[in-house]
Amino acid sequence: MIKITEKPIDIQKVIDATSSLGAGAVNVFIGTVRNTAHGKNVVWLEYECYESMAVAEIRKIMDEAAHRWPLLGAAVSHRVGTLKPGEVSVAIAVSAPHRKDSFEACQFIIDTLKVKVPIWKKEIFEDGEEWISAQPNMEKSYN
Amino acid sequence: MKCVVKAFGISREMVGQREVVMELENGCTAGRLKASLYARYPRLQNLRSLFIAVNGRYADDGQPIAEGDEIALIPPVSGG
């Protein structure tokens, strides 16, 4: 299951999508919005996505994970739009016969997602805003 | 040929719109398109990285661009 959604993520659905009687482990990663960045308060985040390519890139990552570990199921749900601190931005579940494989594959999926998948977030502070990781010299747009 | 380039994230703000239309020579490549975009929108050069996607896939500089291809600017990603 791969889902890009503007609505709150239903974590149970992500887990259920990986269910298998052969599974001895389901590993779940939940990414949440942190309330501070660079020592400042984050008011909210704006997530933007190139959806067709994002789905294709997530598919490639899941295929690669299934090739490297003996998985029984994998699911990724990523939220886009406006998110406040504490909200869930991404949920990933991986099922496997044994826990080690499920831990490793789940970490591989989130780590690779963060460098490959065309999703962007902008932090909105009380006094300005900034696209994450975009510029080496932090060309800021503070008001 | 005319080519519509989708822009996302900070690159969308740098070019000032969601899509820009570029006039390309026949036989244009992703690398040459990127050079033309840098010339027209110099702020794009400040980005930590900038990839061109052709039909939803990351393209090498040498990848040819054909009429009707879906082209997008991919600034540094930050999902998760």
Backbone of each chain as ProteinMPNN parsed JSONL, in Angstrom:
{"seq_chain_A": "MIKITEKPIDIQKVIDATSSLGAGAVNVFIGTVRNTAHGKNVVWLEYECYESMAVAEIRKIMDEAAHRWPLLGAAVSHRVGTLKPGEVSVAIAVSAPHRKDSFEACQFIIDTLKVKVPIWKKEIFEDGEEWISAQPNMEKSYN", "coords_chain_A": {"N_chain_A": [[0.842, -1.187, 0.0], [0.578, 2.157, -0.904], [0.248, 5.467, -0.061], [-0.627, 8.85, -0.541], [-1.728, 11.558, 1.202], [-4.028, 14.164, 2.145], [-5.415, 14.043, 4.392], [-5.611, 13.17, 7.939], [-3.373, 10.534, 8.886], [-4.31, 7.177, 9.021], [-3.076, 5.122, 11.156], [-3.483, 2.495, 11.953], [-4.61, 1.352, 9.678], [-2.435, 1.353, 7.969], [-0.768, -0.447, 9.222], [-2.432, -2.727, 9.132], [-2.428, -3.245, 6.432], [-0.154, -4.67, 5.997], [-0.49, -7.119, 7.055], [0.054, -10.567, 7.8], [-0.151, -14.058, 8.102], [2.17, -15.394, 8.286], [3.894, -13.724, 9.499], [6.232, -12.792, 12.009], [6.829, -10.463, 13.037], [5.962, -7.038, 13.038], [7.094, -4.05, 12.019], [6.923, -0.641, 12.82], [7.229, 2.645, 11.7], [6.746, 5.922, 12.746], [6.542, 9.129, 11.722], [6.672, 12.368, 13.107], [5.582, 15.78, 13.507], [7.866, 18.077, 14.649], [8.158, 20.5, 17.285], [10.098, 22.448, 17.351], [12.817, 24.057, 15.587], [16.095, 24.803, 14.664], [16.355, 26.127, 17.071], [14.066, 27.612, 17.232], [10.523, 28.243, 17.549], [8.302, 26.134, 15.86], [5.498, 26.856, 13.998], [3.746, 25.78, 12.112], [3.962, 23.206, 9.533], [4.361, 23.116, 6.011], [3.658, 20.748, 3.657], [4.597, 19.636, 0.461], [4.118, 17.952, -2.657], [5.153, 15.981, -5.456], [3.084, 14.157, -6.811], [2.648, 11.872, -8.586], [5.235, 11.069, -9.254], [6.286, 10.733, -6.711], [4.854, 8.538, -5.714], [5.774, 6.6, -7.506], [8.509, 6.577, -6.872], [8.449, 5.768, -4.194], [7.426, 3.241, -4.587], [9.593, 2.039, -5.922], [11.48, 2.029, -3.849], [10.238, 0.335, -2.012], [10.211, -1.996, -3.51], [12.94, -2.464, -3.711], [13.533, -2.885, -1.007], [12.084, -5.217, -0.575], [13.552, -6.887, -2.111], [15.938, -7.006, -0.768], [15.426, -7.873, 1.826], [13.635, -10.558, 3.45], [10.556, -9.974, 3.123], [7.101, -9.801, 4.143], [5.118, -8.012, 3.875], [4.586, -4.503, 3.129], [4.016, -1.061, 3.785], [3.331, 2.34, 3.064], [2.384, 5.513, 4.121], [2.02, 8.863, 3.445], [1.616, 12.121, 4.57], [0.401, 15.227, 3.223], [0.205, 18.828, 2.767], [-0.988, 21.105, 5.255], [0.495, 20.799, 8.389], [0.456, 20.522, 11.903], [2.566, 20.875, 14.879], [3.161, 17.75, 16.475], [1.446, 16.29, 14.908], [1.051, 13.425, 12.719], [3.258, 12.819, 10.119], [4.24, 10.865, 8.458], [3.786, 7.359, 8.007], [5.064, 4.134, 8.28], [4.952, 0.715, 7.688], [6.226, -2.553, 8.136], [6.198, -5.966, 7.539], [7.535, -9.127, 8.515], [8.974, -12.446, 8.705], [10.795, -12.468, 10.839], [12.047, -10.294, 13.466], [14.428, -8.772, 13.095], [14.84, -8.403, 10.35], [12.557, -6.909, 9.804], [12.987, -4.549, 11.262], [15.334, -3.564, 10.01], [14.555, -3.273, 7.316], [12.489, -1.424, 7.549], [13.836, 0.817, 8.521], [15.518, 1.266, 6.328], [13.619, 1.963, 4.391], [12.47, 4.417, 5.358], [14.79, 6.006, 5.559], [15.678, 6.086, 2.899], [13.473, 7.133, 1.619], [13.583, 9.75, 2.57], [15.666, 10.884, 1.13], [15.149, 10.498, -1.563], [12.455, 10.713, -2.429], [10.137, 12.839, -4.044], [9.069, 15.01, -2.109], [8.399, 17.88, -0.236], [9.129, 20.04, 2.518], [8.163, 22.96, 4.261], [9.129, 24.984, 6.891], [7.224, 26.892, 9.061], [7.786, 29.617, 10.943], [7.364, 31.766, 13.848], [8.382, 34.15, 12.992], [8.986, 34.005, 10.283], [9.838, 31.915, 7.41], [10.97, 28.76, 6.031], [12.318, 26.619, 3.579], [13.133, 23.272, 4.061], [16.476, 22.096, 4.16], [17.151, 23.184, 1.707], [18.923, 25.181, 0.769], [22.41, 25.917, 0.817], [23.365, 28.268, 1.918], [21.304, 29.24, 3.325], [19.249, 31.136, 2.365], [17.227, 33.158, 3.634], [13.769, 33.938, 4.212], [12.777, 35.804, 6.035], [10.394, 37.9, 7.605]], "CA_chain_A": [[0.0, 0.0, 0.0], [1.252, 3.455, -0.919], [-0.796, 6.49, -0.034], [-0.288, 10.249, -0.273], [-3.042, 12.036, 1.621], [-4.132, 15.437, 2.882], [-6.155, 13.775, 5.633], [-4.794, 12.5, 8.959], [-3.031, 9.151, 8.542], [-4.874, 6.12, 9.868], [-1.911, 4.246, 11.356], [-3.93, 1.093, 12.01], [-4.79, 0.873, 8.294], [-1.099, 1.118, 7.406], [-0.325, -1.72, 9.823], [-3.269, -3.834, 8.63], [-2.079, -3.513, 5.03], [1.01, -5.558, 5.927], [-0.731, -8.303, 7.891], [0.324, -11.869, 7.199], [-0.072, -15.095, 9.134], [3.564, -15.843, 8.378], [4.727, -12.684, 10.11], [6.541, -12.836, 13.426], [7.138, -9.094, 13.439], [5.545, -5.891, 12.224], [7.815, -2.88, 12.497], [6.212, 0.56, 12.387], [7.864, 3.935, 11.933], [5.809, 7.033, 12.681], [7.216, 10.431, 11.731], [5.768, 13.397, 13.619], [6.052, 17.158, 13.342], [8.529, 18.593, 15.851], [7.722, 21.889, 17.526], [11.2, 23.421, 17.267], [13.868, 23.851, 14.594], [17.1, 25.878, 14.772], [16.107, 26.867, 18.306], [12.875, 28.466, 17.15], [9.253, 27.527, 17.589], [7.626, 25.866, 14.59], [4.053, 27.058, 14.137], [3.224, 24.657, 11.339], [4.742, 22.812, 8.357], [3.642, 22.925, 4.743], [4.233, 19.672, 2.84], [4.216, 19.677, -0.952], [4.474, 16.651, -3.228], [4.946, 15.689, -6.884], [2.484, 12.902, -6.378], [2.84, 10.687, -9.445], [6.631, 10.63, -9.128], [6.492, 10.28, -5.327], [4.332, 7.164, -5.619], [6.686, 5.726, -8.259], [9.773, 6.453, -6.123], [8.191, 4.929, -3.015], [7.303, 1.87, -5.114], [10.954, 1.54, -6.175], [12.128, 1.788, -2.546], [9.639, -0.868, -1.429], [10.69, -3.138, -4.298], [14.334, -2.696, -3.31], [13.489, -3.472, 0.341], [11.602, -6.606, -0.696], [14.633, -7.643, -2.732], [17.058, -7.157, 0.168], [15.0, -8.583, 3.043], [12.486, -11.437, 3.185], [9.393, -9.288, 3.693], [5.766, -10.32, 3.831], [4.279, -6.873, 3.506], [5.131, -3.177, 3.437], [3.046, -0.019, 3.472], [3.795, 3.703, 3.347], [1.398, 6.571, 3.963], [2.654, 10.162, 3.703], [0.646, 13.207, 4.548], [0.816, 16.493, 2.623], [-0.636, 19.947, 3.174], [-0.597, 21.832, 6.462], [0.557, 19.949, 9.584], [0.874, 21.206, 13.128], [3.402, 20.037, 15.747], [2.484, 16.613, 17.09], [0.705, 15.477, 13.934], [1.821, 12.381, 12.033], [3.529, 13.173, 8.721], [4.467, 9.652, 7.67], [3.736, 6.079, 8.73], [5.61, 3.033, 7.476], [4.882, -0.579, 8.38], [6.891, -3.641, 7.416], [6.056, -7.251, 8.219], [8.525, -10.127, 8.113], [8.948, -13.582, 9.63], [11.621, -12.205, 12.019], [12.078, -8.861, 13.753], [15.63, -8.077, 12.609], [14.577, -7.981, 8.966], [11.537, -5.863, 9.77], [13.64, -3.308, 11.718], [16.286, -3.071, 9.003], [13.835, -2.842, 6.103], [11.726, -0.217, 7.867], [14.797, 1.922, 8.557], [15.936, 1.51, 4.948], [12.547, 2.65, 3.655], [12.347, 5.831, 5.758], [16.03, 6.721, 5.223], [15.746, 6.302, 1.455], [12.379, 8.064, 1.305], [13.966, 11.127, 2.888], [16.616, 11.44, 0.156], [14.769, 10.242, -2.955], [11.052, 10.915, -2.819], [9.878, 14.267, -4.235], [8.172, 15.645, -1.141], [9.141, 19.005, 0.34], [8.429, 20.699, 3.619], [8.559, 24.319, 4.632], [8.832, 25.294, 8.287], [6.692, 28.228, 9.276], [8.094, 30.089, 12.293], [6.606, 32.968, 14.208], [8.934, 35.346, 12.338], [9.453, 33.75, 8.924], [9.619, 30.558, 6.913], [12.175, 28.232, 5.405], [12.27, 25.265, 2.998], [14.145, 22.454, 4.726], [17.628, 21.534, 3.422], [17.148, 23.591, 0.302], [20.012, 26.041, 0.342], [23.55, 25.864, 1.72], [23.593, 29.538, 2.607], [20.096, 29.644, 4.046], [18.689, 32.416, 1.885], [15.982, 33.127, 4.394], [12.753, 34.897, 3.806], [12.122, 36.307, 7.242], [9.727, 39.195, 7.424]], "C_chain_A": [[0.883, 1.245, 0.0], [0.161, 4.506, -0.97], [-0.187, 7.858, 0.249], [-1.628, 10.911, 0.049], [-2.986, 13.39, 2.327], [-4.842, 15.231, 4.214], [-5.238, 13.107, 6.66], [-4.582, 11.019, 8.615], [-3.665, 8.197, 9.545], [-3.791, 5.05, 10.04], [-2.332, 2.772, 11.372], [-4.104, 0.515, 10.603], [-3.455, 0.541, 7.648], [-0.572, -0.217, 7.927], [-1.102, -2.897, 9.219], [-2.896, -4.228, 7.196], [-0.906, -4.478, 4.907], [0.749, -6.905, 6.605], [-0.532, -9.604, 7.12], [0.45, -12.893, 8.312], [1.355, -15.619, 9.298], [4.469, -14.868, 9.111], [4.96, -12.963, 11.587], [6.825, -11.444, 13.947], [6.498, -8.105, 12.476], [6.242, -4.688, 12.824], [7.161, -1.639, 11.93], [7.058, 1.786, 12.694], [6.802, 5.018, 11.773], [6.615, 8.324, 12.77], [6.23, 11.487, 12.18], [6.407, 14.781, 13.474], [6.591, 17.676, 14.675], [8.189, 20.075, 16.031], [8.852, 22.912, 17.538], [12.141, 23.049, 16.131], [14.795, 25.048, 14.682], [16.82, 26.751, 16.0], [14.89, 27.771, 18.28], [11.614, 27.615, 17.166], [8.673, 27.37, 16.192], [6.122, 26.016, 14.816], [3.307, 25.979, 13.35], [4.194, 24.337, 10.195], [3.818, 22.729, 7.16], [4.365, 21.839, 3.955], [3.684, 19.772, 1.429], [4.78, 18.429, -1.625], [4.262, 16.655, -4.734], [4.419, 14.262, -6.885], [2.784, 11.705, -7.272], [4.268, 10.153, -9.32], [6.903, 10.107, -7.719], [6.017, 8.839, -5.164], [5.279, 6.198, -6.327], [7.99, 5.517, -7.497], [9.591, 5.596, -4.867], [8.079, 3.463, -3.449], [8.682, 1.26, -5.338], [11.646, 1.181, -4.857], [11.565, 0.51, -1.915], [10.08, -2.117, -2.186], [12.122, -3.5, -3.891], [14.386, -3.353, -1.919], [13.071, -4.94, 0.267], [12.665, -7.511, -1.317], [15.73, -7.953, -1.708], [16.695, -7.924, 1.435], [13.797, -9.461, 2.724], [11.219, -10.869, 3.834], [8.092, -9.981, 3.299], [4.815, -9.201, 3.435], [4.971, -5.572, 3.844], [4.09, -2.152, 3.024], [3.613, 1.334, 3.887], [2.64, 4.661, 3.135], [2.06, 7.89, 4.348], [1.609, 11.253, 3.589], [1.238, 14.438, 3.879], [-0.158, 17.584, 3.055], [-0.097, 20.575, 4.443], [-0.637, 20.917, 7.679], [1.07, 20.745, 10.773], [1.759, 20.289, 13.961], [2.574, 18.946, 16.425], [1.754, 15.736, 16.096], [1.646, 14.494, 13.23], [1.992, 12.75, 10.559], [3.728, 11.938, 7.856], [4.341, 8.428, 8.577], [4.178, 4.982, 7.771], [5.479, 1.762, 8.297], [5.511, -1.648, 7.494], [6.67, -4.928, 8.211], [7.035, -8.257, 7.631], [8.426, -11.301, 9.083], [9.698, -13.268, 10.93], [11.892, -10.713, 12.196], [13.261, -8.124, 13.16], [15.403, -7.55, 11.19], [13.565, -6.837, 8.922], [12.109, -4.521, 10.236], [14.491, -2.715, 10.598], [15.56, -2.538, 7.775], [13.078, -1.551, 6.361], [12.659, 0.992, 7.903], [15.274, 2.274, 7.146], [14.871, 2.323, 4.197], [12.458, 4.116, 4.072], [13.614, 6.605, 5.381], [16.087, 7.041, 3.732], [14.646, 7.263, 0.999], [12.842, 9.506, 1.487], [14.956, 11.727, 1.891], [16.156, 11.309, -1.295], [13.381, 10.737, -3.353], [10.727, 12.414, -2.907], [8.726, 14.8, -3.375], [9.021, 16.719, -0.459], [8.385, 19.577, 1.517], [9.039, 22.049, 3.919], [8.16, 24.532, 6.079], [8.336, 26.727, 8.375], [6.949, 28.584, 10.739], [7.234, 31.311, 12.607], [7.09, 34.175, 13.411], [9.448, 35.073, 10.919], [9.202, 32.314, 8.521], [10.85, 30.085, 6.172], [11.924, 26.829, 4.846], [13.42, 24.47, 3.58], [15.213, 21.984, 3.739], [17.823, 22.102, 2.036], [18.406, 24.317, -0.121], [21.162, 26.007, 1.328], [23.688, 27.144, 2.535], [22.344, 30.098, 3.265], [19.601, 31.025, 3.623], [17.293, 32.545, 2.478], [15.01, 34.184, 3.907], [12.004, 35.39, 5.032], [11.52, 37.674, 6.984], [10.393, 40.257, 8.302]], "O_chain_A": [[1.811, 1.367, 0.799], [-0.736, 4.449, -1.811], [0.645, 8.017, 1.142], [-2.562, 10.831, -0.748], [-2.017, 13.709, 3.015], [-4.869, 16.125, 5.059], [-4.206, 12.543, 6.296], [-5.487, 10.345, 8.123], [-3.565, 8.388, 10.757], [-3.614, 4.186, 9.18], [-1.615, 1.911, 10.862], [-3.793, -0.65, 10.358], [-3.341, -0.416, 6.882], [-0.005, -1.012, 7.177], [-0.523, -3.917, 8.847], [-3.03, -5.386, 6.801], [-0.68, -5.045, 3.838], [1.652, -7.734, 6.717], [-0.901, -9.72, 5.951], [1.078, -12.635, 9.339], [1.698, -16.212, 10.321], [5.652, -15.136, 9.321], [4.039, -13.317, 12.323], [7.036, -11.25, 15.144], [6.492, -8.309, 11.262], [6.02, -4.34, 13.984], [6.872, -1.563, 10.736], [7.545, 1.948, 13.813], [6.055, 5.032, 10.795], [7.287, 8.58, 13.769], [5.092, 11.522, 11.712], [7.623, 14.91, 13.336], [5.885, 17.711, 15.682], [7.963, 20.8, 15.063], [8.608, 24.105, 17.714], [12.252, 21.881, 15.756], [14.334, 26.186, 14.765], [17.023, 27.964, 15.967], [14.693, 28.592, 19.176], [11.639, 26.428, 16.84], [8.563, 28.336, 15.436], [5.55, 25.387, 15.705], [2.371, 25.354, 13.849], [5.123, 25.098, 9.924], [2.658, 22.332, 7.268], [5.542, 21.985, 3.623], [2.486, 19.964, 1.217], [5.813, 17.909, -1.202], [3.311, 17.257, -5.233], [5.179, 13.296, -6.949], [3.138, 10.637, -6.774], [4.486, 8.942, -9.283], [7.66, 9.152, -7.546], [6.699, 8.019, -4.548], [5.558, 5.112, -5.82], [8.523, 4.407, -7.473], [10.463, 4.8, -4.518], [8.571, 2.563, -2.768], [8.918, 0.104, -4.989], [12.316, 0.152, -4.762], [12.309, -0.296, -1.357], [10.298, -3.17, -1.586], [12.467, -4.673, -3.746], [15.184, -4.261, -1.685], [13.63, -5.794, 0.956], [12.686, -8.721, -1.091], [16.367, -9.006, -1.759], [17.556, -8.554, 2.049], [13.022, -9.144, 1.822], [10.862, -11.24, 4.952], [8.003, -10.649, 2.269], [3.825, -9.431, 2.74], [5.831, -5.521, 4.724], [3.371, -2.341, 2.043], [4.279, 1.461, 4.914], [1.986, 4.63, 2.093], [2.597, 8.021, 5.448], [0.827, 11.298, 2.639], [2.445, 14.668, 3.957], [-1.208, 17.303, 3.633], [1.111, 20.578, 4.679], [-1.673, 20.324, 7.977], [2.002, 21.54, 10.654], [1.724, 19.07, 13.79], [1.454, 19.178, 16.882], [1.466, 14.574, 16.384], [2.857, 14.704, 13.157], [1.015, 12.964, 9.842], [3.425, 11.955, 6.663], [4.73, 8.453, 9.744], [3.735, 4.908, 6.625], [5.853, 1.734, 9.47], [5.351, -1.645, 6.274], [6.926, -4.972, 9.414], [7.328, -8.249, 6.435], [7.856, -11.164, 10.165], [9.303, -13.733, 11.999], [11.96, -9.961, 11.223], [13.127, -6.968, 12.758], [15.73, -6.405, 10.876], [13.69, -5.914, 8.116], [11.768, -3.476, 9.682], [14.388, -1.53, 10.279], [15.907, -1.478, 7.254], [13.026, -0.677, 5.496], [12.326, 2.058, 7.386], [15.417, 3.45, 6.812], [15.195, 3.256, 3.462], [12.377, 4.985, 3.204], [13.522, 7.746, 4.928], [16.495, 8.136, 3.344], [14.856, 8.094, 0.115], [12.536, 10.374, 0.67], [15.078, 12.95, 1.808], [16.725, 11.956, -2.174], [13.168, 11.136, -4.497], [11.002, 13.169, -1.974], [7.603, 15.005, -3.836], [10.193, 16.505, -0.147], [7.154, 19.601, 1.525], [10.252, 22.249, 3.842], [7.013, 24.297, 6.46], [8.946, 27.649, 7.835], [6.415, 27.954, 11.652], [6.491, 31.813, 11.764], [6.328, 35.111, 13.171], [10.266, 35.837, 10.407], [8.463, 31.584, 9.181], [11.675, 30.888, 5.736], [11.39, 25.962, 5.537], [14.558, 24.938, 3.593], [14.905, 21.536, 2.635], [18.596, 21.548, 1.254], [18.909, 24.111, -1.226], [20.943, 26.059, 2.538], [24.081, 27.108, 3.701], [22.308, 31.249, 3.701], [19.546, 31.955, 4.428], [16.309, 32.095, 1.891], [15.386, 35.176, 3.282], [10.774, 35.398, 5.071], [12.068, 38.49, 6.242], [9.976, 41.416, 8.293]]}, "seq_chain_B": "MKCVVKAFGISREMVGQREVVMELENGCTAGRLKASLYARYPRLQNLRSLFIAVNGRYADDGQPIAEGDEIALIPPVSGG", "coords_chain_B": {"N_chain_B": [[10.978, 23.426, -29.957], [8.259, 23.613, -27.645], [8.287, 23.395, -24.107], [6.832, 22.368, -21.157], [7.587, 23.048, -17.864], [7.261, 21.749, -14.737], [7.276, 23.127, -11.461], [8.429, 22.699, -8.163], [8.139, 23.092, -4.562], [10.751, 24.985, -3.12], [11.819, 25.705, -5.562], [9.613, 26.348, -7.065], [8.815, 28.693, -5.837], [11.037, 30.227, -6.469], [10.946, 30.497, -9.267], [8.557, 31.655, -9.461], [6.114, 30.634, -10.263], [3.891, 27.794, -10.842], [4.337, 26.37, -13.135], [6.572, 26.636, -15.856], [7.112, 27.768, -19.182], [9.351, 26.648, -21.526], [11.335, 27.34, -24.369], [12.757, 25.05, -26.403], [15.599, 23.728, -28.206], [15.502, 21.266, -30.808], [16.512, 17.981, -29.89], [17.367, 18.616, -27.415], [18.739, 18.264, -24.109], [18.409, 17.05, -20.69], [20.403, 18.243, -19.17], [21.051, 20.517, -20.699], [18.643, 21.844, -20.629], [18.566, 22.455, -17.918], [20.697, 24.254, -17.735], [19.64, 26.352, -19.266], [17.507, 27.071, -17.66], [18.86, 27.936, -15.366], [20.042, 30.201, -16.435], [17.851, 31.787, -16.99], [16.557, 31.946, -14.555], [18.388, 32.859, -12.239], [18.513, 32.526, -9.438], [18.003, 29.881, -8.92], [20.442, 28.68, -8.922], [21.387, 28.859, -6.37], [20.511, 26.727, -4.974], [20.98, 23.757, -3.028], [20.953, 21.392, -4.434], [19.727, 20.452, -7.673], [17.557, 18.64, -9.496], [16.455, 17.323, -12.652], [13.419, 15.948, -13.574], [12.2, 13.573, -15.828], [9.312, 12.54, -17.236], [8.512, 11.583, -14.717], [10.772, 10.414, -13.628], [14.073, 10.565, -12.245], [16.459, 12.338, -14.14], [19.504, 11.927, -16.017], [22.104, 14.281, -16.949], [22.554, 13.916, -19.66], [20.252, 12.951, -20.724], [17.878, 12.796, -23.326], [15.299, 15.144, -24.251], [12.011, 14.99, -25.261], [9.322, 16.196, -27.326], [6.332, 16.743, -25.554], [7.082, 15.316, -23.316], [6.83, 14.904, -19.758], [8.075, 17.248, -17.682], [9.925, 18.104, -14.777], [11.071, 20.179, -12.081], [13.226, 19.306, -9.494], [13.979, 20.268, -6.501], [16.125, 20.09, -3.504], [14.953, 17.345, -1.643], [12.684, 16.785, 1.115], [11.074, 15.039, 2.588], [9.19, 13.003, 4.939]], "CA_chain_B": [[9.751, 22.907, -29.353], [7.918, 24.178, -26.335], [8.317, 22.38, -23.058], [6.269, 22.872, -19.897], [8.369, 22.536, -16.729], [6.597, 21.906, -13.437], [8.24, 23.523, -10.421], [7.919, 22.336, -6.837], [8.845, 23.538, -3.36], [11.445, 26.267, -3.198], [12.035, 26.076, -6.968], [8.367, 26.984, -7.496], [8.854, 30.08, -5.369], [12.115, 30.945, -7.172], [10.531, 30.854, -10.636], [7.372, 32.494, -9.303], [4.889, 29.986, -10.738], [3.888, 26.326, -10.763], [4.831, 25.819, -14.406], [7.154, 27.613, -16.781], [7.228, 27.25, -20.549], [10.68, 26.903, -22.084], [11.486, 27.034, -25.799], [13.976, 24.233, -26.492], [15.995, 23.245, -29.535], [15.346, 19.813, -30.963], [17.703, 17.28, -29.405], [17.748, 19.168, -26.101], [18.914, 17.266, -23.038], [18.074, 17.544, -19.353], [21.486, 19.131, -18.75], [20.94, 21.812, -21.39], [17.453, 22.517, -20.082], [18.921, 22.995, -16.611], [21.518, 25.445, -17.981], [18.743, 27.43, -19.71], [16.73, 27.509, -16.491], [19.774, 28.714, -14.523], [20.252, 31.508, -17.069], [16.63, 32.594, -16.892], [16.228, 32.113, -13.126], [19.694, 32.638, -11.578], [18.394, 32.114, -8.027], [18.015, 28.407, -8.84], [21.826, 28.227, -8.688], [21.659, 28.859, -4.929], [20.005, 25.503, -4.348], [21.963, 22.72, -2.686], [20.95, 20.498, -5.592], [18.533, 20.601, -8.503], [17.456, 17.576, -10.489], [15.373, 17.377, -13.625], [12.724, 14.665, -13.74], [11.55, 13.408, -17.129], [8.257, 11.523, -17.122], [8.433, 11.022, -13.368], [12.009, 9.738, -13.206], [15.267, 11.408, -12.224], [17.156, 12.258, -15.423], [20.913, 12.338, -16.128], [22.27, 15.468, -17.805], [22.561, 13.556, -21.077], [18.972, 12.379, -21.186], [17.178, 13.643, -24.294], [13.938, 15.557, -23.95], [11.201, 14.967, -26.475], [8.084, 16.957, -27.222], [5.286, 16.028, -24.83], [7.571, 14.732, -22.059], [6.494, 15.639, -18.533], [9.346, 17.691, -17.099], [9.741, 18.754, -13.474], [12.241, 20.593, -11.299], [13.231, 18.652, -8.188], [14.962, 20.817, -5.558], [16.408, 19.106, -2.438], [13.706, 16.821, -1.071], [12.694, 16.835, 2.589], [9.902, 14.34, 3.109], [9.348, 12.286, 6.201]], "C_chain_B": [[9.517, 23.566, -27.996], [7.861, 23.054, -25.302], [7.796, 23.016, -21.772], [7.038, 22.219, -18.747], [7.602, 22.807, -15.432], [7.658, 22.276, -12.4], [7.608, 23.272, -9.055], [8.746, 22.982, -5.726], [9.502, 24.887, -3.572], [11.688, 26.676, -4.653], [10.782, 26.752, -7.537], [8.358, 28.449, -7.059], [9.914, 30.882, -6.123], [11.723, 31.339, -8.591], [9.207, 31.614, -10.617], [6.083, 31.886, -9.831], [5.025, 28.467, -10.7], [4.446, 25.666, -12.019], [5.46, 26.942, -15.214], [7.269, 26.958, -18.148], [8.593, 27.649, -21.091], [10.657, 26.543, -23.568], [12.813, 26.302, -25.964], [14.283, 23.884, -27.937], [15.697, 21.75, -29.603], [16.638, 19.143, -30.497], [18.179, 17.813, -28.061], [17.869, 18.034, -25.08], [18.524, 17.895, -21.703], [19.133, 18.53, -18.865], [21.378, 20.498, -19.395], [19.712, 22.579, -20.916], [17.804, 23.168, -18.743], [19.758, 24.272, -16.781], [20.639, 26.619, -18.414], [17.932, 27.979, -18.544], [17.598, 28.344, -15.551], [19.965, 30.122, -15.093], [19.028, 32.396, -16.874], [16.258, 32.88, -15.435], [17.49, 31.864, -12.294], [19.583, 32.193, -10.117], [18.408, 30.599, -7.872], [19.419, 27.881, -8.549], [22.18, 28.204, -7.208], [21.237, 27.56, -4.25], [21.137, 24.515, -4.089], [22.069, 21.674, -3.8], [19.694, 20.799, -6.4], [18.561, 19.502, -9.559], [16.318, 17.877, -11.444], [14.744, 15.987, -13.65], [12.052, 14.675, -15.115], [10.571, 12.24, -17.008], [8.306, 10.793, -15.774], [9.647, 10.251, -12.908], [13.164, 10.731, -13.216], [16.039, 11.21, -13.53], [18.624, 12.624, -15.259], [20.973, 13.555, -17.039], [22.139, 15.124, -19.287], [21.221, 13.064, -21.608], [18.249, 13.307, -22.152], [15.767, 13.983, -23.819], [13.159, 15.63, -25.257], [9.92, 15.755, -26.241], [7.037, 16.117, -26.487], [5.752, 15.349, -23.562], [7.092, 15.575, -20.877], [7.802, 15.959, -17.8], [9.071, 18.374, -15.762], [11.089, 19.11, -12.862], [12.142, 19.974, -9.92], [14.329, 19.286, -7.324], [15.194, 19.805, -4.432], [15.119, 18.657, -1.735], [13.82, 16.793, 0.453], [11.44, 16.195, 3.172], [10.198, 13.675, 4.443], [8.762, 13.053, 7.366]], "O_chain_B": [[10.444, 24.005, -27.315], [7.446, 21.931, -25.59], [8.269, 24.073, -21.355], [7.13, 20.994, -18.665], [7.334, 23.957, -15.085], [8.791, 21.798, -12.457], [6.44, 23.578, -8.816], [9.899, 23.365, -5.928], [8.904, 25.81, -4.124], [11.757, 27.868, -4.951], [10.885, 27.629, -8.395], [7.947, 29.331, -7.813], [9.726, 32.069, -6.39], [12.123, 32.401, -9.07], [8.783, 32.154, -11.639], [5.052, 32.559, -9.846], [6.121, 27.927, -10.548], [4.96, 24.548, -11.973], [4.945, 28.059, -15.252], [7.492, 25.752, -18.259], [8.948, 28.827, -21.113], [10.032, 25.561, -23.968], [13.873, 26.867, -25.696], [13.39, 23.758, -28.775], [15.649, 21.065, -28.582], [17.727, 19.683, -30.691], [19.282, 17.489, -27.621], [17.201, 17.005, -25.175], [18.335, 19.107, -21.6], [18.808, 19.531, -18.225], [21.584, 21.519, -18.74], [19.733, 23.805, -20.813], [17.391, 24.294, -18.467], [19.556, 25.251, -16.062], [20.861, 27.751, -17.984], [17.695, 29.183, -18.445], [17.135, 29.344, -15.001], [20.041, 31.102, -14.352], [19.148, 33.596, -16.626], [15.708, 33.937, -15.126], [17.649, 30.791, -11.711], [20.494, 31.536, -9.614], [18.78, 30.086, -6.817], [19.582, 26.789, -8.006], [23.176, 27.59, -6.826], [21.569, 27.324, -3.089], [22.115, 24.452, -4.834], [23.146, 21.142, -4.066], [18.719, 21.335, -5.874], [19.461, 19.44, -10.396], [15.361, 18.575, -11.111], [15.444, 14.978, -13.737], [11.421, 15.656, -15.507], [10.958, 11.109, -16.717], [8.164, 9.572, -15.698], [9.586, 9.518, -11.921], [13.234, 11.617, -14.067], [16.25, 10.083, -13.977], [18.968, 13.508, -14.474], [20.043, 13.834, -17.796], [21.668, 15.941, -20.077], [21.078, 12.794, -22.8], [18.029, 14.478, -21.84], [15.133, 13.22, -23.091], [13.596, 16.25, -26.227], [9.493, 15.952, -25.103], [6.877, 14.929, -26.764], [4.929, 14.849, -22.796], [6.964, 16.795, -20.98], [8.527, 15.065, -17.363], [8.107, 19.128, -15.628], [12.098, 18.443, -13.091], [11.117, 20.09, -9.249], [15.488, 18.881, -7.41], [14.532, 18.768, -4.398], [14.312, 19.477, -1.297], [14.92, 16.779, 1.005], [10.826, 16.714, 4.104], [11.297, 13.774, 4.989], [8.814, 12.583, 8.502]]}, "name": "protein", "num_of_chains": 2, "seq": "MIKITEKPIDIQKVIDATSSLGAGAVNVFIGTVRNTAHGKNVVWLEYECYESMAVAEIRKIMDEAAHRWPLLGAAVSHRVGTLKPGEVSVAIAVSAPHRKDSFEACQFIIDTLKVKVPIWKKEIFEDGEEWISAQPNMEKSYNMKCVVKAFGISREMVGQREVVMELENGCTAGRLKASLYARYPRLQNLRSLFIAVNGRYADDGQPIAEGDEIALIPPVSGG"}
